[in-house]
Amino acid sequence: MMQNHQQQKQGFGGGIIGPQYCAPYNVDLAIVRKVLTLADSFSVTDINGQTLFTLKGSLLTLRDHRVLLDAAGTAVVTLRRKLMTAHDRWQVFRGDSSDMKDLIFSLKRSSFFQLKTKLDVFLAHNTEEKVCDFKVKGSWFERSCVIYAGESLNIVAQMHKKHTAQSIMFGKDNFMVTVYPNVDYAFIVALIVILDEINQDKNSDS
């Protein structure tokens, strides 16, 4: 009961992006990144292979602007990197908007120098940003990542690598994400897209 109260307080009982992306059971998502194609593609399916989300954008476009689309091709959220910030700050807006009134959440690295990635997530109403609403911790290189509610140890989602013969042969980077009950899985996907972008920036800088 206490955990349910905590979930409602954290704001994901009714969905951060939308209640249609919340389920009363664990949701397993497969994320496929084709890494050997000219247009770096990123798609999200359920365990039956049904496409849930795709990412609009390619290697030929600016990396500071991404749009997450649903299966019908409708914009779910727009992800924008704030330029000239030391901590890799990203902002996520509803639909295809970039207007501050449509801001859903923002995210930044906990500190500038990190061996393992730690990201702080602030919902739009948390303007003071003294305490984060969610925290992402993990190693992108190992494809292991855990998302926590605030500064607590309550896990809301976790990611792990999925190796298949097909993924190795066809240059696909596959991993699974388990999203816990009543957690907005579109929100979790948006976090993982940003984590991927930050990781690719680190690779290109090194």
Contacts in CASP RR format, 6 or more apart in sequence:
PFRMAT RR
TARGET T0000
AUTHOR 0000-0000-0000
METHOD contacts of the structure
MODEL  1
MMQNHQQQKQGFGGGIIGPQYCAPYNVDLAIVRKVLTLADSFSVTDINGQ
TLFTLKGSLLTLRDHRVLLDAAGTAVVTLRRKLMTAHDRWQVFRGDSSDM
KDLIFSLKRSSFFQLKTKLDVFLAHNTEEKVCDFKVKGSWFERSCVIYAG
ESLNIVAQMHKKHTAQSIMFGKDNFMVTVYPNVDYAFIVALIVILDEINQ
DKNSDS
3 154 0 8 1.000
4 182 0 8 1.000
6 149 0 8 1.000
6 152 0 8 1.000
6 154 0 8 1.000
7 13 0 8 1.000
7 149 0 8 1.000
7 154 0 8 1.000
7 182 0 8 1.000
7 183 0 8 1.000
8 14 0 8 1.000
10 133 0 8 1.000
10 134 0 8 1.000
10 149 0 8 1.000
10 150 0 8 1.000
11 123 0 8 1.000
11 133 0 8 1.000
12 22 0 8 1.000
12 149 0 8 1.000
12 156 0 8 1.000
12 182 0 8 1.000
12 183 0 8 1.000
12 184 0 8 1.000
12 187 0 8 1.000
13 22 0 8 1.000
13 182 0 8 1.000
13 183 0 8 1.000
14 22 0 8 1.000
14 182 0 8 1.000
14 184 0 8 1.000
15 21 0 8 1.000
15 22 0 8 1.000
15 184 0 8 1.000
15 187 0 8 1.000
16 104 0 8 1.000
16 105 0 8 1.000
16 123 0 8 1.000
16 184 0 8 1.000
16 187 0 8 1.000
17 76 0 8 1.000
17 77 0 8 1.000
17 94 0 8 1.000
17 104 0 8 1.000
17 184 0 8 1.000
17 186 0 8 1.000
17 187 0 8 1.000
17 190 0 8 1.000
18 184 0 8 1.000
18 186 0 8 1.000
21 184 0 8 1.000
21 185 0 8 1.000
21 186 0 8 1.000
21 187 0 8 1.000
22 182 0 8 1.000
22 183 0 8 1.000
22 184 0 8 1.000
22 185 0 8 1.000
23 181 0 8 1.000
23 182 0 8 1.000
23 185 0 8 1.000
24 181 0 8 1.000
24 182 0 8 1.000
25 181 0 8 1.000
26 178 0 8 1.000
26 179 0 8 1.000
26 180 0 8 1.000
26 181 0 8 1.000
27 46 0 8 1.000
27 178 0 8 1.000
27 179 0 8 1.000
27 185 0 8 1.000
28 46 0 8 1.000
28 47 0 8 1.000
28 176 0 8 1.000
28 177 0 8 1.000
28 178 0 8 1.000
28 179 0 8 1.000
29 44 0 8 1.000
29 45 0 8 1.000
29 46 0 8 1.000
29 47 0 8 1.000
29 52 0 8 1.000
29 176 0 8 1.000
29 177 0 8 1.000
29 178 0 8 1.000
29 179 0 8 1.000
29 185 0 8 1.000
29 188 0 8 1.000
29 189 0 8 1.000
30 44 0 8 1.000
30 45 0 8 1.000
30 46 0 8 1.000
30 47 0 8 1.000
30 49 0 8 1.000
30 162 0 8 1.000
30 174 0 8 1.000
30 175 0 8 1.000
30 176 0 8 1.000
30 177 0 8 1.000
31 42 0 8 1.000
31 43 0 8 1.000
31 44 0 8 1.000
31 159 0 8 1.000
31 174 0 8 1.000
31 175 0 8 1.000
31 176 0 8 1.000
31 177 0 8 1.000
31 189 0 8 1.000
31 192 0 8 1.000
32 42 0 8 1.000
32 43 0 8 1.000
32 44 0 8 1.000
32 45 0 8 1.000
32 167 0 8 1.000
32 172 0 8 1.000
32 173 0 8 1.000
32 174 0 8 1.000
33 40 0 8 1.000
33 41 0 8 1.000
33 42 0 8 1.000
33 172 0 8 1.000
33 173 0 8 1.000
33 174 0 8 1.000
33 196 0 8 1.000
34 40 0 8 1.000
34 41 0 8 1.000
34 170 0 8 1.000
34 171 0 8 1.000
34 172 0 8 1.000
34 173 0 8 1.000
35 171 0 8 1.000
35 172 0 8 1.000
35 173 0 8 1.000
36 170 0 8 1.000
36 171 0 8 1.000
38 58 0 8 1.000
38 59 0 8 1.000
38 60 0 8 1.000
39 57 0 8 1.000
39 58 0 8 1.000
39 59 0 8 1.000
39 60 0 8 1.000
40 58 0 8 1.000
40 59 0 8 1.000
41 54 0 8 1.000
41 55 0 8 1.000
41 58 0 8 1.000
42 54 0 8 1.000
42 55 0 8 1.000
42 193 0 8 1.000
42 196 0 8 1.000
43 51 0 8 1.000
43 53 0 8 1.000
43 54 0 8 1.000
43 55 0 8 1.000
44 51 0 8 1.000
44 52 0 8 1.000
44 53 0 8 1.000
44 54 0 8 1.000
44 189 0 8 1.000
45 51 0 8 1.000
45 52 0 8 1.000
46 52 0 8 1.000
50 71 0 8 1.000
51 71 0 8 1.000
52 70 0 8 1.000
52 71 0 8 1.000
52 185 0 8 1.000
52 189 0 8 1.000
53 68 0 8 1.000
53 69 0 8 1.000
53 70 0 8 1.000
53 71 0 8 1.000
53 76 0 8 1.000
53 186 0 8 1.000
53 189 0 8 1.000
54 68 0 8 1.000
54 69 0 8 1.000
54 73 0 8 1.000
55 66 0 8 1.000
55 67 0 8 1.000
55 68 0 8 1.000
55 69 0 8 1.000
55 193 0 8 1.000
56 66 0 8 1.000
56 67 0 8 1.000
56 68 0 8 1.000
56 69 0 8 1.000
56 75 0 8 1.000
57 66 0 8 1.000
57 67 0 8 1.000
63 81 0 8 1.000
63 197 0 8 1.000
63 200 0 8 1.000
63 201 0 8 1.000
64 80 0 8 1.000
64 81 0 8 1.000
64 83 0 8 1.000
65 78 0 8 1.000
65 79 0 8 1.000
65 80 0 8 1.000
65 81 0 8 1.000
66 78 0 8 1.000
66 79 0 8 1.000
66 80 0 8 1.000
66 193 0 8 1.000
66 197 0 8 1.000
67 75 0 8 1.000
67 77 0 8 1.000
67 78 0 8 1.000
67 79 0 8 1.000
67 95 0 8 1.000
67 96 0 8 1.000
68 75 0 8 1.000
68 76 0 8 1.000
68 77 0 8 1.000
68 78 0 8 1.000
68 79 0 8 1.000
68 186 0 8 1.000
68 189 0 8 1.000
68 190 0 8 1.000
68 193 0 8 1.000
69 75 0 8 1.000
69 76 0 8 1.000
70 76 0 8 1.000
74 95 0 8 1.000
75 95 0 8 1.000
75 96 0 8 1.000
76 95 0 8 1.000
76 186 0 8 1.000
77 92 0 8 1.000
77 93 0 8 1.000
77 94 0 8 1.000
77 95 0 8 1.000
77 104 0 8 1.000
77 186 0 8 1.000
77 190 0 8 1.000
78 92 0 8 1.000
78 93 0 8 1.000
78 94 0 8 1.000
78 95 0 8 1.000
78 96 0 8 1.000
78 97 0 8 1.000
78 98 0 8 1.000
79 90 0 8 1.000
79 91 0 8 1.000
79 92 0 8 1.000
79 190 0 8 1.000
79 193 0 8 1.000
79 194 0 8 1.000
79 197 0 8 1.000
80 90 0 8 1.000
80 91 0 8 1.000
80 92 0 8 1.000
80 93 0 8 1.000
80 98 0 8 1.000
81 88 0 8 1.000
81 89 0 8 1.000
81 90 0 8 1.000
81 197 0 8 1.000
82 89 0 8 1.000
82 90 0 8 1.000
82 91 0 8 1.000
85 108 0 8 1.000
86 112 0 8 1.000
87 108 0 8 1.000
87 109 0 8 1.000
87 110 0 8 1.000
87 111 0 8 1.000
87 112 0 8 1.000
88 108 0 8 1.000
88 109 0 8 1.000
88 198 0 8 1.000
88 201 0 8 1.000
89 106 0 8 1.000
89 107 0 8 1.000
89 108 0 8 1.000
90 106 0 8 1.000
90 107 0 8 1.000
90 108 0 8 1.000
90 194 0 8 1.000
90 197 0 8 1.000
91 103 0 8 1.000
91 105 0 8 1.000
91 106 0 8 1.000
91 107 0 8 1.000
92 103 0 8 1.000
92 104 0 8 1.000
92 105 0 8 1.000
92 106 0 8 1.000
92 107 0 8 1.000
92 190 0 8 1.000
92 194 0 8 1.000
93 99 0 8 1.000
93 102 0 8 1.000
93 103 0 8 1.000
93 104 0 8 1.000
94 102 0 8 1.000
94 104 0 8 1.000
95 102 0 8 1.000
103 124 0 8 1.000
104 123 0 8 1.000
104 124 0 8 1.000
104 187 0 8 1.000
105 121 0 8 1.000
105 122 0 8 1.000
105 123 0 8 1.000
105 124 0 8 1.000
105 133 0 8 1.000
105 187 0 8 1.000
106 121 0 8 1.000
106 122 0 8 1.000
106 124 0 8 1.000
107 119 0 8 1.000
107 120 0 8 1.000
107 121 0 8 1.000
107 122 0 8 1.000
107 136 0 8 1.000
107 191 0 8 1.000
107 194 0 8 1.000
108 119 0 8 1.000
108 120 0 8 1.000
109 117 0 8 1.000
109 118 0 8 1.000
109 119 0 8 1.000
109 120 0 8 1.000
109 198 0 8 1.000
110 118 0 8 1.000
110 119 0 8 1.000
110 120 0 8 1.000
110 135 0 8 1.000
111 118 0 8 1.000
116 137 0 8 1.000
116 138 0 8 1.000
116 139 0 8 1.000
117 136 0 8 1.000
117 137 0 8 1.000
117 138 0 8 1.000
117 139 0 8 1.000
117 140 0 8 1.000
117 145 0 8 1.000
117 195 0 8 1.000
117 198 0 8 1.000
117 199 0 8 1.000
118 135 0 8 1.000
118 136 0 8 1.000
118 137 0 8 1.000
118 138 0 8 1.000
119 135 0 8 1.000
119 136 0 8 1.000
119 137 0 8 1.000
119 191 0 8 1.000
119 194 0 8 1.000
119 195 0 8 1.000
119 198 0 8 1.000
120 129 0 8 1.000
120 132 0 8 1.000
120 134 0 8 1.000
120 135 0 8 1.000
121 132 0 8 1.000
121 133 0 8 1.000
121 134 0 8 1.000
121 135 0 8 1.000
121 136 0 8 1.000
121 191 0 8 1.000
122 129 0 8 1.000
122 132 0 8 1.000
122 133 0 8 1.000
123 133 0 8 1.000
126 132 0 8 1.000
126 133 0 8 1.000
131 150 0 8 1.000
131 151 0 8 1.000
132 150 0 8 1.000
132 151 0 8 1.000
133 149 0 8 1.000
133 150 0 8 1.000
134 147 0 8 1.000
134 148 0 8 1.000
134 149 0 8 1.000
134 150 0 8 1.000
134 156 0 8 1.000
134 191 0 8 1.000
135 147 0 8 1.000
135 148 0 8 1.000
135 150 0 8 1.000
135 151 0 8 1.000
136 145 0 8 1.000
136 146 0 8 1.000
136 147 0 8 1.000
136 148 0 8 1.000
136 191 0 8 1.000
136 195 0 8 1.000
137 145 0 8 1.000
137 146 0 8 1.000
137 148 0 8 1.000
138 144 0 8 1.000
138 145 0 8 1.000
138 146 0 8 1.000
139 145 0 8 1.000
140 195 0 8 1.000
140 196 0 8 1.000
140 198 0 8 1.000
140 199 0 8 1.000
141 199 0 8 1.000
142 161 0 8 1.000
143 159 0 8 1.000
143 160 0 8 1.000
143 161 0 8 1.000
143 175 0 8 1.000
144 158 0 8 1.000
144 159 0 8 1.000
144 160 0 8 1.000
144 161 0 8 1.000
145 158 0 8 1.000
145 159 0 8 1.000
145 192 0 8 1.000
145 195 0 8 1.000
146 155 0 8 1.000
146 157 0 8 1.000
146 158 0 8 1.000
146 159 0 8 1.000
147 155 0 8 1.000
147 156 0 8 1.000
147 157 0 8 1.000
147 158 0 8 1.000
147 188 0 8 1.000
147 191 0 8 1.000
148 154 0 8 1.000
148 155 0 8 1.000
148 156 0 8 1.000
149 155 0 8 1.000
149 156 0 8 1.000
155 180 0 8 1.000
156 179 0 8 1.000
156 180 0 8 1.000
156 183 0 8 1.000
156 188 0 8 1.000
157 177 0 8 1.000
157 178 0 8 1.000
157 179 0 8 1.000
157 180 0 8 1.000
157 183 0 8 1.000
157 185 0 8 1.000
157 188 0 8 1.000
158 177 0 8 1.000
158 178 0 8 1.000
159 175 0 8 1.000
159 176 0 8 1.000
159 177 0 8 1.000
159 178 0 8 1.000
159 192 0 8 1.000
160 175 0 8 1.000
160 176 0 8 1.000
160 178 0 8 1.000
161 174 0 8 1.000
161 175 0 8 1.000
161 176 0 8 1.000
162 174 0 8 1.000
162 175 0 8 1.000
162 176 0 8 1.000
163 174 0 8 1.000
164 174 0 8 1.000
166 172 0 8 1.000
167 173 0 8 1.000
167 174 0 8 1.000
177 188 0 8 1.000
177 189 0 8 1.000
177 192 0 8 1.000
179 185 0 8 1.000
179 188 0 8 1.000
END
